[in-house]
Amino acid sequence: MLLFVFEGINGLWTASSVHYIVLILLFTVFQSTKGSLTRDL
């Protein structure tokens, strides 16, 4: 039972980590795109 709980917590932590990395990537792309747009104008 304890192993099952640990696996669940580990799965949640991995999912949240991936979600956090995706957010950082999206933010970086948004910042670079915004910089390109303002530079082109």
Residue, then its C-alpha position, 0 to 999 in steps of 0.5 A: m500500500l505504501l509503495f502504491v502511495f509513493e508511486g502516485i506521489n512520484g507520478l504527480w511530481t513528475a507530471s507537475s515538473v513536466h508541466y512546469i518545464v512546458l510553461i517555461l518553454l512557452f514563456t521563453v518562446f513568447q518573450s522571443t516572439k514578442g521581441s521579434l515583433t517589437r523589433d520588426l515594427 
